[in-house]
C-alpha cells in the first residue's frame, strides 16, 4: 500500500480570520471548505483562500505542526504568512 502524503495548510476566511488544517489533498479540501461542508469553523466564513501549504513526512508530523501553528497568535501567523509568500 502506498504511503499517503500529508499537508498542513493555512486558509484566509472571508472574515479575514485564519484557519489551519491538515489533509492529503489540498485542492479537494479547499473545495470542501468552500462548499460549506468543511470544518465547522469555516462553514460560516466562506469563501476561503489558500495562503500556504507544506508537505509533511507523515500524518503525525502534520498533526504536530498543525497543533503548533494553532497555538500561535494571529499576529504570529500573519508574520509567518508574510515571510513565506
N, C-alpha and C positions, 0 to 999 in steps of 0.2 A: 504494500500500500504506500502511495506517495505521501511524503510529509507535507502538511499544509504550511503555506506561507502566511504569517500573521503580520498585520499592520496596526500601528497606533495612528490615530488621526485627530485633527482639531478642526472644528467647523465654526463658522461665524453664523449665528442665527439672525433672523430678521430684526430682532430687538437689540442687536449688536452684542449680545452675550456670546460666550464661547462654550462649546461642548467638546469634550474629549471622549473618544471611544476606541474600541478595537474591532477588527474584522479580518476576514480572509479575502474579501473582495470590496475594495474601497468604492468603486463605481456603483456597484449594486447596493451597497449600504447607504450611500448618499441618496440614491433613488428611493429607497425605502423610507429614509427620514423625510424626504421631500413629498412623499405620498401621504404623510401623516400617520404612517404605521411604524415609525421608528421608536426610539426611546421616548418615554413619557415626557422627558424634559423638552424635547424638540417638537413634539406634536403641535403645540400652540405657537411655535416660533418659526414656522416655515415661511418662505424658503430658507434653506441653509446653503452655505457655500464652503467648499473645502479650502482651508488655508494651508494645511500641512499634513503630510503623512510620511511615515517611515517604516520600512520593513524591519521586522524583528526576527530573531533566530528561532523563537518558539512562542507558543501561546503563553507560557509562564513569563517569558521576558516581556511580552506585550502587556500582560496584566500588571506587571510590576511598574513598567514605565507609565502606563495609564494612571495607576494609583499615585505615582509620584507627581505627575502633571496636575492631577485633580487637586492635590494639596497646595499647589501654587496659588498665590493671589492673582486676581485678574491682571494687575499691572505686570506681574512677572510673566504671565502667559503672553500678554501683548508685546513685551520686550523680546521674548523668545521668538514670536512670530516675525517681528520686525527684523530680527537678526538672521533669520533663515530664508526670507523672501528676497 
